């Protein structure tokens, strides 16, 4: 006969015994499987840029390592298989150089390096073969003088829409009342010079803003800028908007084309051209003397005579603008109306991304909402302050213009979806 005390001890040990047997069974069962460890792989770094080449082939540019001891790395991919990779050496003519960018030129991956010496800033191009081995030494393709009376200056690297021409543009900002100097060189696939020049900007840098540079398929160079009205503080704002200029640089000098939107203000724009020597300007517009965006515009221009072939405006309706607005957005709009700052809703902080000209003459355009917030932090004990910049990339607006110059559709694409 089992005593009550024995029953109590047995009942306490039973759960422990069951757990032990269960764990032992799992352990014995697990011994039937062996764990195989793969080779240790280091991080390949952060992807900076993906550069397409032929169909199903692309290059991936990465930064690997820390801010000080890191390096640029490039890998070549066919499909999603890595077929070659290489560390990029920042050396040109036995001197340490600065990385300026990477492209595919004439089917080859190339990088651009710059080096300041001998009172000049030089730009070099280094090409690589399919195994990402360098094709000889970097080749110097552009230079500009470094003048103490001017700021240091910098390079832009652009390509024609068909990718057959390479454009190098340099800007040398002036000090005080000096005008900015711009220069350019256009090269074919074999790096022969097709077009080049250097000129002072015809507008004061304190009263103008550069939008974009463009190289046409025929080697023409264009510069688009906004001119502002003179004001006491030389502020470049929408309230002081004067005109948008498209400057064509040719052998005879400068052709200055003023974009006429019949009293409307250009908020942001981008340029493109096709093989028919037609030039397309498209972007977003607003009212003069106000902030915010009201709609989309475009113009097709014949480069041979500067005449407008067709043009159009598409105003956003109120439901499109207020789509996905929060209660806070509606309250802000009501406050603006109460203060007499406009009764029509606007879109804010959008900038043009790119446009694509289709073979049938249609235009596909995209723009993105972009803004920066700056946070200031001060430590009064140490007497130091820091600024943190937060970059926000929000909604996208996409649109299509048909060959007849009419808007087929305009859509707002919200990046963040609530579940």
NORPE-V762710 format. One record per residue. N is the residue number from 0. PSI is psi in whole degrees, -180 to 180 (* if undefined). D_LAST is the distance of its C-alpha to the last C-alpha in whole Angstrom. Layout:
n = [N	N]
psi = [PSI	PSI]
d_last = [D_LAST	D_LAST]
This chain:
n = [0	1	2	3	4	5	6	7	8	9	10	11	12	13	14	15	16	17	18	19	20	21	22	23	24	25	26	27	28	29	30	31	32	33	34	35	36	37	38	39	40	41	42	43	44	45	46	47	48	49	50	51	52	53	54	55	56	57	58	59	60	61	62	63	64	65	66	67	68	69	70	71	72	73	74	75	76	77	78	79	80	81	82	83	84	85	86	87	88	89	90	91	92	93	94	95	96	97	98	99	100	101	102	103	104	105	106	107	108	109	110	111	112	113	114	115	116	117	118	119	120	121	122	123	124	125	126	127	128	129	130	131	132	133	134	135	136	137	138	139	140	141	142	143	144	145	146	147	148	149	150	151	152	153	154	155	156	157	158	159	160	161	162	163	164	165	166	167	168	169	170	171	172	173	174	175	176	177	178	179	180	181	182	183	184	185	186	187	188	189	190	191	192	193	194	195	196	197	198	199	200	201	202	203	204	205	206	207	208	209	210	211	212	213	214	215	216	217	218	219	220	221	222	223	224	225	226	227	228	229	230	231	232	233	234	235	236	237	238	239	240	241	242	243	244	245	246	247	248	249	250	251	252	253	254	255	256	257	258	259	260	261	262	263	264	265	266	267	268	269	270	271	272	273	274	275	276	277	278	279	280	281	282	283	284	285	286	287	288	289	290	291	292	293	294	295	296	297	298	299	300	301	302	303	304	305	306	307	308	309	310	311	312	313	314	315	316	317	318	319	320	321	322	323	324	325	326	327	328	329	330	331	332	333	334	335	336	337	338	339	340	341	342	343	344	345	346	347	348	349	350	351	352	353	354	355	356	357	358	359	360	361	362	363	364	365	366	367	368	369	370	371	372	373	374	375	376	377	378	379	380	381	382	383	384	385	386	387	388	389	390	391	392	393	394	395	396	397	398	399	400	401	402	403	404	405	406	407	408	409	410	411	412	413	414	415	416	417	418]
psi = [132	131	162	-33	-41	-39	-39	-43	-41	-41	-28	-36	-21	-49	-36	-43	-43	-43	-40	-45	-39	-45	-41	-41	-42	-42	-45	-38	-38	-21	-12	-12	139	142	124	123	133	178	146	126	128	157	138	0	-179	131	127	-40	140	126	108	150	-107	179	131	18	138	165	145	122	129	159	124	134	-172	-179	-31	-48	11	178	160	135	147	143	147	136	137	118	-128	22	130	122	-15	152	155	145	134	125	126	69	134	124	50	27	143	132	170	142	128	-16	174	147	175	120	122	39	2	144	131	153	155	133	146	154	128	119	159	39	27	156	122	144	134	153	133	120	158	151	-172	-24	8	31	139	140	81	-161	157	142	129	127	-15	151	151	154	143	111	135	-23	-5	167	176	-39	169	168	149	146	119	165	156	161	-34	4	13	-16	144	131	132	121	137	146	132	98	142	161	144	-114	1	139	148	146	133	140	160	155	137	129	151	-171	-30	11	29	140	125	-36	146	167	167	140	155	142	131	-6	148	133	-26	-13	27	151	128	130	-51	162	149	139	123	169	-15	2	8	144	134	147	130	133	156	134	139	153	147	138	166	-44	4	43	134	89	167	-27	-22	17	136	-55	160	127	140	114	124	122	121	-176	-22	-3	-141	130	119	109	121	122	120	112	25	54	4	160	137	119	-48	154	168	162	151	165	164	-178	-13	11	33	141	132	128	125	151	-157	149	162	-178	150	140	14	168	165	165	137	-27	-166	145	163	155	135	128	137	116	-24	-29	-3	11	144	121	-51	165	164	156	140	107	134	133	166	-38	-34	-44	-42	2	131	14	145	171	-35	-41	-41	-40	-39	-40	-39	-38	-40	-41	-39	-37	1	27	28	138	-12	126	146	160	147	152	39	146	150	141	-65	164	152	126	117	164	-30	4	-3	160	129	123	151	147	159	140	127	132	162	135	135	126	124	129	130	140	101	-21	-40	-11	32	158	147	151	129	126	128	121	126	129	106	-130	153	138	127	148	160	134	125	172	-21	0	14	150	117	-45	154	125	142	127	113	127	-35	121	134	136	*]
d_last = [65	62	62	59	59	58	56	54	54	53	50	49	49	48	44	45	47	44	42	45	45	42	41	44	43	40	42	45	42	40	44	44	41	42	39	40	39	38	40	39	37	36	33	34	32	30	29	30	31	31	34	34	37	38	36	34	36	34	35	33	34	34	35	36	37	37	38	42	42	40	40	39	38	38	37	38	36	36	33	31	35	36	40	41	40	42	43	44	47	47	51	53	56	57	55	51	49	45	42	42	39	39	39	41	44	46	44	44	42	44	43	45	46	48	51	53	57	60	59	56	53	53	50	50	48	48	48	47	48	45	46	45	48	50	52	55	54	52	54	54	53	53	54	54	57	56	58	58	58	54	51	50	48	46	45	42	42	41	41	42	40	42	42	46	46	46	46	47	46	48	47	50	49	52	53	54	55	55	53	51	52	50	51	50	51	50	51	51	50	53	53	55	55	54	54	54	55	55	55	54	51	53	50	50	47	47	46	44	41	41	38	39	41	42	44	45	46	50	50	49	48	46	44	42	42	42	45	45	47	50	49	50	47	47	43	41	38	37	40	43	42	45	44	43	45	45	48	50	52	55	59	60	57	54	53	51	49	47	44	44	41	44	43	39	38	36	33	33	34	35	38	38	42	43	46	47	48	45	43	40	38	35	33	31	33	34	37	40	40	36	33	30	29	30	30	31	34	36	40	42	45	48	49	53	54	51	50	47	46	43	41	38	35	32	31	27	27	25	22	21	22	20	17	14	16	15	18	20	20	22	24	25	26	28	30	31	32	34	36	37	35	34	32	30	27	27	25	25	26	26	28	29	28	30	32	33	36	36	39	39	39	35	33	30	29	26	25	23	22	24	25	27	27	30	30	34	35	38	40	44	45	45	46	43	40	37	34	31	29	25	24	21	20	17	17	19	22	23	26	29	33	35	39	40	38	35	32	30	27	25	21	18	16	13	13	10	6	4	0]
